[in-house]
Each structure stands twice: as C-alpha cells, then as structure tokens.
C-alpha cells in the first residue's frame, strides 16, 4: 500500500503539485552533467516508433547534437520499432540512433503490438540507470523534452518517476491550430477516475503524456500494459509501491503533434479502462461481477437517400499485461539481479 504520509488532500505536503517545475529550472545542462557524473549514472533515451519517418530524424538530430555531442548528458539514443512499414528505421539509423525491432527483443517471450510493449522491451535493450521515453511524432522537438525530465531525478534521489505536461494545440481540418483542447481523454476519463479512486494522482496535470522518465530500479518493478493503458497502469502501480512522493512533473510549455480522431480516442479510452479495472481488482478497490467485453464497439453512419443507417464496428484491443522485468530470467541475468 502507499505510504500513509502520502495520502493527503489537495495542497498537502505530499501533493505532486509540490514537486512541479518549469523546464527552465533545469536548463543549465552543464550542472546536470556534473550531477550525473558525480552519481555515476548512465542515461538512456528511447523513442517507441510505428511509421514515424516524417519526424523521427529531426528528433534524433536535435537531441543527439545538443545532449550527446555538445553535452554528454545522454549515453545512448535508441529507437524501439513496431515493424514500421515506412522508412522509420532507415531514417533513424541515418541520424545516429540505435534501432531495434521490438519483436526481436526477448523473442522467446513473444510479441504484441502497442506502445506499452515497446516500452517494456526497451528496459531489457537499454543500459541506462535512468530511462527517458519520448514519443516520435513531435514536430516542435527541443532538448527540454529530455533535460526537463532528467533534471528532477538528478537533483532529488527521492524522486523516481517524472511526467511531462504542456499545452497541446488541436489542428483543425483546414490546417489551423487551436491553442487549447488537447488532453481530451485525460479530462473526460482519467481525471474523473483518479478523483474517485486516487485523488492524489488527480494532481497530475497530464497523466497520459507520452514523455516521461524513471529510474530503472523502479521501472523494473512495474507491470506494463502492452497498449493504451501503460501510463495509467504505471501511475497506479507506483502509488501502491512507493507512494506519490516518488512522482514529479515538469512543464515543457508546448507540444505539437498529430491529434487523434474521436474514434481513435474512443479506442484509447477502452484500453485505459481495461487497465484500470485490472488494477482495481489487483489492489482490492473493486470486484467485477461479470466478464468485460472483448471488443470496442463503435457505430459508423451510412447515409442512404431517406435515412441514416448505422454499422457496428468492432475492434479487438488486447488487454495484455507484461510482468515486471524482475520476473524475466533473461533480464535478471543480464543486469545481475540474482
């Protein structure tokens, strides 16, 4: 269970809002490098990818130039790819990243599609004591997306997991940008769930953000949903393992990326709910009296001359969970945990 002194009301001593910074607090990269070297840490960055040839090259170039070549903050940059059909892997290799196909990592344990699968497998593939994950579709990438997430871990040994937050503009059909409106699943689903069951986690500004970092010592103890629920699952597991005191968040100002359609957000919500119900049962918060449906159901309008007909669209979304890496023999052997 979470530590009792972490269970406080909004604004209390242990509120995540007390561990919230702007990225400019960590912009002295030379100081971060000094802290890293003093503590003898290695830092790895991974991009989980699926068909990201348009943005991955720029992301690698900017981060590598500033945070490896100019300042030795990062020890490795890797792309963990879900068998992209475009040129993601060749572009990433050309710009200097180590590229690994997800299904080739721990092949005896099989492979699933999904971002969570890539993150889980990256723990085995990467060498760092600190792992940073950044989505590969960011068009306004900048070094702050990495040093902002690493800074709290280097400054404060009590922090083990750092989430990003930012403004997320919505692109209109005509190509224009509306400054507000991102984070729709957070506000209509996740924040209400956290408010009901985990009020302390509702202090996170963007709990589903795709940019975050963590200490290997914590990450290897977490289960990983292979799909959309991976971020929510992490936060609930950390709450029960270490308490909210282990979590911090950093403001990265602005993130411009592909916005999902309402249909895609519905599927995302379905996957997140699957993970939430699994955790609710695991930690004794709720008991389900019936089996959950195995497919997301959407309705598609088909216009005819006189009326509109609706077609049922069913999409199977895997609820698979990967166990903590400390339970994987190959990982235990590689990192000498036994």
BELKARA-V483395 format. One record per run of one state. SS is the DSSP state (hx for helix, st for strand, lp for the rest). FROM is the first residue (numbers start at 0). TO is the last residue. If there is no record, write none. Layout:
# BELKARA-V483395
ss=SS from=FROM to=TO
ss=SS from=FROM to=TO
This chain:
# BELKARA-V483395
ss=lp from=0 to=2
ss=hx from=3 to=5
ss=lp from=6 to=14
ss=hx from=15 to=18
ss=st from=19 to=21
ss=hx from=22 to=25
ss=lp from=26 to=27
ss=hx from=28 to=38
ss=lp from=39 to=41
ss=st from=42 to=48
ss=lp from=49 to=54
ss=hx from=55 to=69
ss=lp from=70 to=74
ss=st from=75 to=80
ss=lp from=81 to=86
ss=hx from=87 to=93
ss=lp from=94 to=96
ss=st from=97 to=100
ss=hx from=101 to=103
ss=lp from=104 to=105
ss=hx from=106 to=108
ss=lp from=109 to=113
ss=hx from=114 to=124
ss=lp from=125 to=128
ss=st from=129 to=132
ss=lp from=133 to=142
ss=hx from=143 to=154
ss=lp from=155 to=159
ss=st from=160 to=166
ss=lp from=167 to=168
ss=st from=169 to=170
ss=lp from=171 to=175
ss=st from=176 to=177
ss=lp from=178 to=182
ss=hx from=183 to=196
ss=lp from=197 to=197
ss=hx from=198 to=202
ss=lp from=203 to=210
ss=st from=211 to=214
ss=hx from=215 to=218
ss=lp from=219 to=222
ss=st from=223 to=224
ss=lp from=225 to=228
ss=hx from=229 to=240
ss=lp from=241 to=242
ss=hx from=243 to=245
ss=st from=246 to=253
ss=lp from=254 to=260
ss=hx from=261 to=281
ss=lp from=282 to=293
ss=st from=294 to=302
ss=lp from=303 to=306
ss=st from=307 to=315
ss=lp from=316 to=319
ss=st from=320 to=321
ss=lp from=322 to=323
ss=hx from=324 to=326
ss=lp from=327 to=327
ss=hx from=328 to=333
ss=lp from=334 to=337
